[in-house]
Amino acid sequence: MDKQEYYERNLLALARFAPLCSKITGAQTTLGKYKFLDSPSGEIIPAYVDQSGSARPLHSLMDPRREAGRLMQAGGEGFIVLLGLGGGFCAEAALEQKNTAIVLVIDYDADSIAELLCHRDYVKIFMDPRFYLLVDPPKAVIEQFIPEIYKPMLHGGIRILPLRARTAGSLNFSGAREAAENALNKVSADYSVQSYFGMRWFSNIIRNLKKAGGTNSILPPIKRAAVTAAGPSLSYQLKIIADQRSGIYLIATDTSLPCLLSQNIRPDAVVSIDCQHIGYYHFMSGIPPETILFMDLAAPALTASCTDNVRFFTGNHPLAAYASLLWRPLPEVDTSGGNVTYSAIDLAEKLGAVTIELYGADFSYPSGLTYATGTYIHQLFYNKQKRLAPLEAQHSAFLYRGLLVKKTQAVGWYYESPSLKFYRERLEEKSTAMDAELRPIPGLGPLLTVPDSPKARQKYFLQKLMLHKPINVFGSGKCLQSADDFLNSYKNDINKLPAIQNAGCLQSFYGRDKQILTTLLPVMAGIKRRNPDIEITGLAERTKQYCVTEIEKVLDSGLYND
């Protein structure tokens, strides 16, 4: 087979990656990026030519297949990231392992890839549905791509393997490895959350559908909003809020609601995203009838029972998105920040706010204080206090339950935990992409770094001149079917899912089956945490059984009977 035949066959096999195929088609194949050597085993070995002109073989010159086989047998991971394509021996050996779910190859320089395709046959690996190839990807693309395709509850562990002769001294590959590790940190954090809350999310969503099917009146658009977080500084900012209450649309986080009500400040809205039943404590003082409860569909139905003035939204749960697609279109609120303040700010912008003032957002424990006075934790500890567990001891135990870093600033000192630091940085990151102008009111913790927003100021002045009217896009669509019909159909689709024999067969899921499987992944993570040694086939079957049983409980309870 000559070079042109190799090239055409390989490009045809790459046709499923259309943008990549087009990129390589336009590359040059005669720049001498590689030399090609013959091995005693009959294989063609690519040798990368560095800037000094030296050729470094990427594989064993004796038997590259045996070498690759040994490398792949060293681990038992289902997700393999290879830095450098080379002759494809490592990718091929990885795909031959029965537990391999995905092989991702990252390489740089489209001209050198095109040259490789002229000398070896890569059709077998390119045609495997478990194989992916990224050429010249920016770090941001890698950080986005890996979380999209890597599902740890199904794929198992992950391994990053460089072709050292190809990656040595290359800043591109150093950046790729760093980006892959950043992506893995994100996946790990997401998986940890799913493993703790996945089963609860599922249970909450299917129990909320009935109430979420009610009619919603149209909300008037808002211009200026204020969001209250529950940091200690909120106690000192209540007078500011009360003085300008009539001029703002006040959105309370659920944690801050009791603090506001204790001073007879009634918010226009309160936001709740916590899936745990402990969130109900925030509403023990009640919700004013005129206050709208904006609630994640995955929050407990018990919370929704606190008021009839409730509006549901979808967060980041795949089942909520699936229900919004096939049952009733629900508005989306970004919950990816991991805390309710982040989501409340996103809600304010979606309601049309041009300026959003933020109160009580300390994202720290200033002077060792945890929450604003009046929040549920103060009442909880007060009720639990006894001689051997006084009030101060309970607050101290709560404060020092995790890692803390003490920091000082002009107005005093504060403790910062890794999670609070993450929440602050995520909000600062979000503020750079907002159209609305975020105005944090200085509190007792670290100052938030948010950008100036000329676009938001322009909208504000146009509004004052009546040349721009805010548009309210937050609302629910009509129900496409009853909640009962949706759950019955969903239950049947779960029962009809093909069996999962190994991680590799996941790539064969398409269409509705893939949608259904995606909705079950958080539940799988929860079951896997409780049964760490369970095999993938048993995990899939136990997940299906759990979900079907939960749906039948809801249907049999009469909750959806009119």
C-alpha positions in Angstrom: 0.0 0.0 0.0 1.5 3.4 -1.0 1.4 6.6 0.9 -1.6 8.0 -0.9 -3.6 4.9 -0.2 -2.7 4.9 3.5 -3.7 8.6 3.6 -7.1 8.2 1.9 -8.0 5.2 4.0 -7.1 6.9 7.3 -9.0 10.1 6.3 -12.1 8.1 5.4 -11.9 6.4 8.9 -11.6 9.9 10.5 -14.8 11.1 8.7 -16.8 10.8 11.9 -14.6 13.7 13.3 -15.6 16.0 10.5 -13.8 19.2 11.7 -10.7 17.3 12.4 -10.8 15.6 9.1 -11.1 18.9 7.3 -8.2 20.3 9.3 -5.9 17.4 8.4 -7.0 17.4 4.8 -5.5 20.9 4.5 -2.2 20.0 6.2 1.1 19.4 4.5 2.5 15.8 4.4 6.1 16.4 3.2 7.7 18.5 5.9 9.8 15.7 7.3 8.4 15.9 10.8 9.0 12.1 11.1 11.4 9.5 10.0 10.0 5.9 9.6 12.0 2.9 10.7 11.4 -0.8 10.2 11.3 -3.1 13.2 12.3 -6.8 13.2 8.6 -7.6 14.0 7.6 -6.1 10.7 6.1 -2.8 12.1 6.8 0.7 10.9 8.1 2.9 13.7 7.7 6.7 13.5 10.7 8.6 14.9 10.0 12.2 15.8 12.5 14.7 14.3 13.3 17.4 16.9 14.6 20.9 16.2 18.2 19.6 16.3 17.5 17.1 13.5 17.7 14.1 15.8 15.1 11.3 15.2 13.6 9.9 18.4 11.7 6.6 18.0 8.3 6.8 19.7 8.1 3.0 20.3 10.3 0.0 20.8 12.4 -0.8 17.7 12.1 -4.5 18.5 8.5 -5.2 19.1 6.2 -2.1 19.6 3.0 -4.1 20.0 4.4 -6.2 22.9 5.7 -3.0 24.6 2.3 -1.3 24.2 0.5 -4.4 25.5 2.7 -4.4 28.7 2.0 -0.7 29.2 -1.7 -1.1 29.0 -1.8 -4.2 31.2 -0.1 -2.3 34.0 -3.4 -0.5 35.0 -7.1 -1.4 35.1 -8.5 2.0 34.1 -11.4 2.4 31.8 -10.5 5.9 30.5 -7.1 6.3 28.9 -5.6 9.6 27.9 -2.6 9.3 25.5 -0.4 12.2 24.9 0.9 11.6 21.4 -0.6 9.4 18.7 2.7 7.9 17.4 2.2 4.7 15.5 -1.1 4.0 17.3 0.2 0.9 19.1 -0.7 2.2 22.6 -4.2 3.2 21.5 -4.7 -0.2 19.8 -3.5 -2.1 22.9 -5.8 -0.1 25.2 -8.8 -0.7 22.9 -8.0 -4.5 23.1 -8.6 -4.4 26.9 -12.1 -5.4 27.7 -12.5 -2.9 30.5 -11.4 0.1 28.3 -14.3 2.5 27.8 -12.7 5.4 26.1 -9.3 6.2 24.6 -8.5 9.9 24.1 -5.4 10.8 22.1 -4.1 14.4 22.3 -1.5 15.5 19.8 -0.2 18.7 18.3 0.8 19.9 14.8 -1.7 18.9 12.1 1.1 18.6 9.6 2.9 15.9 11.6 -0.4 14.0 12.1 -1.0 14.1 8.3 2.5 12.8 7.8 1.8 9.9 10.1 -1.4 9.0 8.2 0.7 8.6 5.0 2.8 5.8 6.5 0.6 3.6 8.7 -2.9 2.1 8.7 -4.9 3.6 11.6 -8.3 2.5 10.4 -8.9 -0.1 13.1 -8.5 2.5 16.0 -10.1 5.4 14.1 -13.2 3.4 13.5 -13.6 2.2 17.1 -16.5 4.2 18.7 -14.5 4.3 21.9 -11.6 6.3 20.3 -11.3 10.1 20.2 -8.6 12.3 18.8 -7.9 16.0 19.6 -5.3 17.8 17.4 -4.0 21.2 18.5 -6.6 21.7 21.2 -6.4 24.8 23.4 -6.3 24.0 27.1 -9.9 25.3 27.5 -11.1 22.7 25.0 -9.5 19.8 26.9 -10.9 21.1 30.2 -14.4 21.1 28.6 -14.1 17.9 26.5 -13.0 15.4 29.2 -15.9 16.1 31.6 -18.3 15.7 28.7 -17.3 12.2 27.9 -15.8 10.8 31.2 -18.3 9.2 33.5 -16.4 7.8 36.5 -19.3 5.7 37.9 -19.3 3.8 34.6 -15.8 4.1 33.2 -13.9 3.6 36.4 -10.4 5.1 36.8 -8.4 7.2 34.4 -4.8 7.1 33.3 -2.7 9.7 31.5 0.1 8.1 29.5 2.6 10.2 27.5 4.7 9.0 24.6 7.9 10.5 26.2 9.9 10.7 23.0 7.1 12.8 21.5 6.2 14.9 24.5 9.7 15.6 26.0 10.4 19.3 26.2 7.1 20.3 24.6 5.2 23.1 26.3 2.1 22.1 24.3 2.0 18.7 25.9 2.8 20.1 29.4 -0.2 22.4 29.0 -2.3 19.4 27.8 -1.4 17.4 30.8 -2.2 20.3 33.1 -5.5 20.9 31.4 -6.4 17.2 31.7 -5.6 17.2 35.4 -7.7 20.3 35.8 -10.6 18.5 34.1 -10.1 15.5 36.3 -10.3 17.7 39.4 -13.6 19.1 38.1 -14.9 15.6 37.3 -13.8 14.3 40.7 -15.7 17.2 42.5 -18.8 16.6 40.4 -18.7 12.9 41.0 -18.3 13.4 44.7 -21.4 15.6 44.9 -23.4 13.1 42.7 -22.3 10.2 44.8 -23.8 11.8 47.9 -26.9 13.4 46.5 -27.7 11.5 43.3 -30.3 9.2 44.8 -31.9 12.1 46.7 -32.1 14.3 43.6 -33.9 11.6 41.7 -36.4 11.0 44.5 -37.1 14.7 44.9 -37.6 15.4 41.2 -40.2 12.7 40.6 -42.1 13.9 43.7 -42.1 17.5 42.6 -43.6 17.0 39.1 -47.2 17.3 40.2 -46.8 20.6 41.9 -44.5 21.8 39.1 -47.3 21.2 36.7 -49.5 24.0 38.1 -50.1 27.2 36.2 -47.8 30.2 36.7 -48.9 33.8 36.3 -46.8 36.1 34.3 -44.1 38.0 36.3 -43.6 41.7 35.6 -40.0 42.5 34.6 -37.6 43.9 37.1 -34.8 46.5 36.8 -32.9 46.7 40.0 -32.5 43.7 42.3 -30.9 43.0 45.6 -29.7 39.5 46.7 -29.2 38.6 50.4 -26.7 35.9 51.3 -26.5 34.8 54.9 -23.0 35.9 55.9 -22.5 37.6 59.3 -22.3 41.0 57.6 -26.0 40.8 56.7 -26.9 41.5 60.3 -25.2 44.9 60.0 -26.7 45.6 56.5 -30.4 45.1 57.3 -31.0 48.8 57.9 -29.6 49.7 54.5 -31.9 47.1 52.9 -34.9 48.4 54.9 -34.3 52.0 54.0 -34.3 51.3 50.2 -36.8 48.4 50.3 -39.4 50.0 48.1 -37.0 50.6 45.2 -35.6 47.1 44.8 -36.8 43.6 43.9 -35.5 41.8 47.0 -34.4 38.1 46.4 -33.4 36.2 49.6 -31.4 33.0 49.7 -33.3 30.5 51.7 -30.6 30.6 54.5 -31.0 34.4 54.8 -34.8 34.4 54.9 -35.3 34.0 58.7 -32.8 36.9 59.3 -34.9 39.2 57.1 -38.2 38.1 58.6 -36.9 38.7 62.1 -36.6 42.4 61.2 -40.0 42.4 59.4 -38.3 42.7 56.0 -40.4 40.7 53.5 -38.5 39.7 50.3 -40.2 39.5 46.9 -38.6 36.1 46.3 -36.6 33.4 48.1 -34.4 30.8 46.3 -33.8 27.2 47.4 -31.6 24.7 45.7 -30.5 22.3 48.5 -31.7 18.8 47.9 -31.4 17.9 51.6 -34.4 18.0 54.0 -32.4 20.1 56.4 -33.2 23.0 54.0 -36.7 22.9 55.4 -35.3 24.5 58.6 -34.9 27.8 56.7 -38.7 28.0 56.4 -39.7 27.1 59.9 -40.7 30.8 60.4 -42.9 30.6 57.4 -42.9 32.3 54.0 -45.0 35.4 53.5 -47.8 34.7 51.0 -46.7 37.4 48.7 -43.1 36.0 48.6 -42.4 33.8 45.6 -40.4 30.6 46.3 -38.2 29.9 43.4 -37.1 26.3 43.8 -34.9 23.8 42.0 -37.0 20.8 40.8 -34.4 18.6 42.6 -35.1 20.2 46.0 -37.3 18.4 48.5 -41.1 18.3 48.0 -41.4 19.1 51.7 -39.9 22.6 51.0 -42.4 23.1 48.2 -45.2 22.3 50.6 -44.4 25.5 52.6 -46.3 27.7 50.2 -48.6 27.7 47.2 -46.6 30.6 45.7 -43.8 28.4 44.2 -42.1 28.4 40.8 -39.9 25.6 39.8 -36.8 25.8 37.7 -34.3 23.2 36.4 -30.7 23.2 37.6 -27.9 21.0 36.3 -29.6 17.6 36.9 -30.0 15.6 33.7 -33.4 14.2 34.8 -34.7 17.8 35.3 -33.5 18.7 31.8 -35.2 15.6 30.4 -38.5 16.4 32.1 -38.3 19.9 30.8 -37.8 18.6 27.3 -40.6 15.9 27.2 -43.0 16.9 30.0 -43.1 20.7 30.6 -40.6 23.3 29.5 -39.2 24.8 32.7 -36.9 27.9 33.0 -33.2 27.2 33.8 -31.2 28.7 36.6 -27.5 28.1 36.9 -26.7 26.0 39.9 -23.1 25.1 38.9 -21.6 27.6 41.5 -22.4 25.1 44.2 -24.2 27.6 46.5 -27.6 29.3 46.6 -26.2 32.9 46.4 -24.7 32.1 42.9 -28.1 30.8 41.7 -30.0 33.7 43.2 -27.8 36.2 41.2 -28.4 34.1 38.1 -32.1 34.2 38.7 -32.0 38.0 39.2 -30.4 38.5 35.8 -32.8 36.1 34.1 -35.7 38.1 35.6 -34.4 41.2 33.8 -32.3 43.0 36.4 -29.7 45.4 35.1 -28.1 46.1 38.5 -27.8 43.5 41.3 -26.7 44.5 44.7 -25.3 41.7 46.9 -25.6 41.8 50.7 -24.2 39.4 53.3 -21.8 37.7 50.9 -18.8 37.3 53.1 -17.7 33.9 51.7 -15.7 33.5 54.9 -16.1 33.4 58.7 -15.2 37.0 59.8 -14.0 37.1 63.4 -15.0 33.4 63.6 -18.7 34.1 63.0 -20.5 31.7 60.8 -24.0 33.0 59.8 -26.0 36.2 60.3 -28.1 36.5 63.5 -31.6 35.0 63.0 -30.6 32.2 60.6 -31.7 28.7 61.4 -28.3 27.5 62.8 -28.6 29.9 65.8 -32.0 28.6 66.8 -30.9 25.0 66.2 -27.9 25.3 68.5 -29.9 27.2 71.0 -32.5 24.3 71.2 -29.7 21.7 71.4 -27.6 23.3 74.1 -27.1 21.5 77.4 -24.6 21.5 80.2 -22.1 19.3 78.3 -22.7 21.0 75.0 -23.2 24.7 75.6 -24.0 27.2 72.8 -20.4 28.3 72.3 -19.1 24.8 72.1 -21.6 23.9 69.3 -20.7 27.0 67.3 -17.0 26.2 67.7 -17.5 22.6 66.6 -19.3 23.8 63.6 -16.7 26.4 62.7 -13.7 24.1 63.1 -15.1 21.0 61.4 -12.8 21.4 58.4 -9.7 23.1 57.1 -9.5 26.8 57.8 -7.0 29.5 56.8 -6.8 32.7 58.9 -6.4 35.9 56.9 -6.3 39.6 57.9 -7.5 42.7 56.2 -8.0 46.4 57.1 -11.4 45.8 58.8 -10.3 42.8 60.8 -9.6 39.1 60.3 -11.5 36.1 58.9 -11.3 32.4 58.4 -11.5 31.0 54.9 -12.3 27.4 54.0 -11.5 25.7 50.6 -15.2 25.5 49.8 -16.0 29.1 50.6 -12.9 30.2 48.6 -14.3 28.1 45.7 -17.7 29.7 45.9 -16.2 33.2 45.9 -14.0 32.5 42.9 -16.9 30.9 41.0 -19.0 34.0 41.6 -16.2 36.3 40.5 -15.8 34.2 37.4 -19.5 34.4 36.7 -19.6 38.2 37.1 -17.2 38.6 34.1 -19.8 37.0 31.8 -22.9 38.8 33.1 -24.8 41.5 31.3 -26.1 42.8 34.6 -23.8 44.8 36.8 -23.1 43.1 40.1 -22.5 45.4 43.0 -21.3 43.7 46.1 -21.9 45.7 49.3 -18.7 45.6 51.4 -19.1 43.3 54.3 -16.8 41.7 56.8 -15.1 39.1 54.6 -12.8 39.4 51.6 -13.9 41.9 48.9 -15.3 40.4 45.8 -13.4 41.3 42.6 -16.0 42.0 40.0 -15.6 43.8 36.7 -17.0 47.2 35.7 -19.9 46.7 33.3 -20.4 49.4 30.7 -23.0 47.3 29.0 -25.1 47.1 32.1 -24.7 50.9 32.7 -25.9 51.6 29.1 -29.0 49.5 29.7 -29.7 51.3 32.9 -29.6 54.7 31.4 -31.7 53.6 28.4 -34.2 52.3 30.9 -34.3 55.6 32.6 -34.9 57.3 29.3 -37.6 54.8 28.5 -35.7 53.7 25.4 -35.1 50.2 26.6 -37.6 47.9 28.2 -36.4 44.8 30.2 -37.8 41.6 28.8 -38.8 38.9 31.3 -37.9 35.5 29.8 -38.4 33.5 33.0 -41.5 31.3 32.7 -42.8 27.8 32.3 -44.3 26.4 29.1 -47.4 24.3 28.8 -47.5 20.7 30.0 -46.9 18.4 27.0 -48.4 15.5 29.0 -49.6 14.7 32.5 -47.0 14.0 35.2 -48.5 10.5 35.5 -48.1 9.8 31.8 -44.6 11.1 31.8 -43.5 9.0 34.8 -45.1 5.9 33.3 -43.4 6.4 30.0 -40.1 7.1 31.7 -40.4 4.0 33.8 -41.0 1.9 30.7 -38.0 3.4 29.0 -35.8 2.6 32.0 -37.0 -1.0 31.9 -36.2 -1.3 28.2 -32.6 0.0 28.4 -30.1 -2.5 26.9 -28.0 -4.4 29.4 -24.5 -3.0 30.1 -22.0 -5.8 30.0 -18.9 -3.6 30.2 -17.8 0.0 30.1 -16.9 -0.3 26.4 -20.5 -0.9 25.3 -21.6 2.5 26.6 -20.5 4.1 23.3 -23.3 2.1 21.5 -26.1 4.0 23.3 -27.8 6.4 21.0 -31.0 8.5 20.9 -33.6 7.9 23.6 -31.5 5.2 25.3 -28.6 7.5 25.7 -30.9 10.2 27.1 -32.4 7.8 29.6 -29.0 6.4 30.7 -27.7 10.0 31.3 -30.6 10.7 33.7 -29.6 7.7 35.7 -25.9 8.5 36.1 -26.2 10.5 39.4 -28.2 7.6 40.9 -25.4 5.2 39.7 -22.9 7.3 41.5 -24.9 7.1 44.7 -25.3 3.4 44.5 -21.6 2.9 43.6 -20.5 4.9 46.7 -22.6 2.6 48.9 -21.3 -0.5 47.0 -17.8 0.3 45.9 -17.0 -3.3 44.7 -20.0 -3.7 42.5 -19.4 -4.6 38.9 -20.8 -2.4 36.1 -23.5 -4.8 35.0 -24.8 -5.2 38.6 -24.5 -1.4 39.1 -26.6 -0.7 36.0 -29.3 -3.3 37.0 -29.5 -2.2 40.6 -29.8 1.5 39.4 -32.7 0.6 37.1 -34.4 -1.4 39.8 -34.1 1.5 42.3 -35.4 4.1 39.9 -38.4 2.0 38.8 -39.3 1.2 42.4 -39.1 4.9 43.4 -41.4 5.9 40.4 -43.9 3.1 41.3 -43.9 4.4 44.9 -44.9 7.8 43.7 -47.5 6.6 41.3 -49.0 4.2 43.8 -49.1 6.9 46.5 -52.0 8.7 44.7 -49.9 11.9 44.5 -50.8 12.2 40.8 -54.5 11.3 41.1 -56.7 14.3 40.3 
